[in-house]
Each structure stands twice: as structure tokens, then as C-alpha cells.
Amino acid sequence: MDTFAARLVGAAKLDARTFEEVEADVTATPQALGAVVLSSLAGGIGALGTGGLGASGFIGGALVSLIGWAAWAALTYLIGTRLFPEPQTRADVGELLRTTGFASAPGLLRLAGIVPGLYAPVYFATSVWSLAAMVVGVRHALDYSTTTRAVVVCVVGWLLSFAIALLLGAYFGVVVQSS
């Protein structure tokens, strides 16, 4: 299942094997970046259906999303390996970049937000779905034995990365949307 498309589908299905595979495949980091870029672009295109976001907002929003992804992965790594590790927790930042990148796969459906009236419900649904994918990915990347620990790490990391994204968004004058 090493094709990019198959990995996107597997991540969207919350398939544990997909997350284990991308965690272990050091060559999958560009694919994870691709998943984030595509998700960010889909969100930007979907937001056009709201009548908002011009070209600069679209590009700025995509850049903030990419920075947010990197921040969330790095924070998740630090929180998961330093604050809440289990005895078997072994991970590096690359593993978290890959699993969190593929966790953004549900965001590809934000493209449907271009249909007037659909953006908010689609964005909400894909955000919850992406958070669930993030939990699955983090549980496997950090070798946690429970999902509860992965949920705590993801929520704490998300809150911190969202705060960073808000600050960056305010600085660059971009409306920030969490991954």
C-alpha cells in the first residue's frame, strides 16, 4: 500500500496499518508534505465558496496551514516523548511529521466547501475527522498502548499549535483555520 493515493485513503479510513507504514517509511515525508499541501489547497478552494479569501488569503492560508502542521508535529513529538511517554515510546520528529501529515487526508474533502452553504459543515466534519486520524497516527508513532494518552497529546499539541497559528495569522493578516 505504498502509493500516495492508497496511503491517503488508508489514513482517511483511520487504518492503523497505514499509519504504521508511513511512520516506518523515511522516504514518505515528501508524501506527508503533499497530503498537507493538498488538504490546505482544498480548504482554500472550498473557502472560495463563502465569497471570502482572495488570492492572497488563499496563499497565506495555505502557508499558515503548512507552518501549523510543522508546529503541531514538533509539539506533539515533544509532548508525547517528553511529557507523556510510555516505557516503549520511541519516536523522532520525522515519524510525527509523516503520521500527522497523512492525518490531514480528510481535509481533501474541504474542496466540497466551494458549494455555497457547504463550507462550514464540511469544514467542521473534516476537522473532527482529521483530529481522529491524528489520534490514530500519534498512537502508532509514539507506540502508545492506549488511545486516551494519544488523545491528550493531540489535544494539548493542537491547542498550542492553534495559538501559534493565530499569532502567525494575525501577523500576516490571514484568517486562521485549524488543521
N, C-alpha and C positions, 0 to 999 in steps of 0.2 A: 504494500500500500504506500509506496514511497513517492507516488506522483503528487504534485502540488494540489491538484483538484481533489484527489482521493483523501488527502490529508485535511483539506478544508471541510469536506463532507464529514469525515470521521470526527473532527473537532466539533463541528456543529451538532453532531449526534451525541456528543459527550462520551465518545468511545475512549475508554481508558487505554486501550492498546495504541491508539493514535497518539495520545499524549506521551506514552512511554517511548514510542518510536521517535517522535521529534525531540524528546528530551535527550535520547542517546545519540542522535544523528547530528554531529557537529557541523555537517555541511548544510543543515536545514535552517540556519539562521537567516540567510537571504530570503528563503521562502516565508519565514515568520514575518520578516520585514514586509514582504509582498502582501501578506494577509492583512497587516495593519494598514498599509498604504491603500489597498483596495477597499477595506472597510471605511477608512477615512474619506476616500473619494466617493464612495456610495452614500455616506452620510451627507457629504457636501452637495451632491447632486440631488439627493432626497430633500434637503433643506430648501432647494430652489423652488419646490412646490409650495412653500409657505409664503413666497413672494419676497423673502428676505435674502440676505447674503449675496452680495455681488461677487465679482471675480476675486477681489482682494480678501473678502471674508471667507470665500471658498478655499483659497490657497492658505490663508492664515489659519483657518480652522484645521486644515489637514496637517500643517506644520505643528500646531499645538497638540493635535492628537498623537503625532509621532513622538514628540517630546514627552507627552503624558505616558505613553506606552513604555518608553525607556525608563522614566522615573518610577512608574508602578512596578516594573520588573526589578529594578535595583532596590527599591524599598521592600518589595516582597522578599527578595533574597536576604536582605539584612534582617528584616523582622523574623522571617522563617528560620534562618540559620543561626541567628544570634539571640533573639528574644524568646522564641518558642520552638527550639529544636527538640526532636525526639532523639534517643540514642543512635538510631540508624540514619538520621538525617545527614546526607552528603549531597551537596549541590554546588554549582558555580553559577555565575551570572548568566552565562550563555544558555544553560538549561532553562533558566527562568525566562530569558528573552524568547526562546523558542516556544515554550509552552504558553506563555502569556500572549505571544504574537498570534498563535493559532487559536487562542481563546477568543480572538476578535472576529472569527469567521462568521458568527451570526450577524454581525454588523453589515455584511454584504447585502442583506435584505433591506437595509435602510434606503436603498435605491427606490423602493416602492413608495417612499415618502414624497416623491415628486408628484404623486396623485393628490390633488387638493383634498385636504381633510384627513389624509392618512399619516402625515408625518409624525404627529405626537403619539398616536397609538403604536405605530411601527417602531418608533424610536424607543418608547418605553419597553415594549416587548423584547426587542433585540438587546437592550441594555441588561435586562434581567437575565436573558438567555446567555449573554456574554459573561456575566458575573458567574453564572452556574458553570460555564465552560472553564472560567478562570479557576474556580474552586477545584474542579476535577484535575486541571493541569497542575496546579500548585500541589495538590495532594500527591500526585505522582512524581513531580520534580523534586519535592522535598522528602519523599519516601515516608509520608505520614501514615500512621495506622488508622487514624480516624478522620472523618470528613470535618468534624467540628473544629479541629485545630486549623485546617485549611481555610474554613470559613472565617475564623477570627483573623488569620494572617491576611486574607484577601480584603476584608472589610477595613482593617486598620491601614493597609497599604493603599487601598482605594481612597480613603478619606485624605490621607497625606498627599497622594499624587493629585487628587482633585484640587486640593488647596494650592498646590504648585501650579496646576493648570490655570486656576482662577487668577493667580498673580501674573502669570505669563500672558494670559488673555487680556487682563486689564492693561498691562504694559503695552501690548501690541494692538489693543483696541479690537479684540476679537471676542465674539460670543463663544464661551467655552461649553462643550458638551462632553460629558464623561464617556469613557470607552464602554 
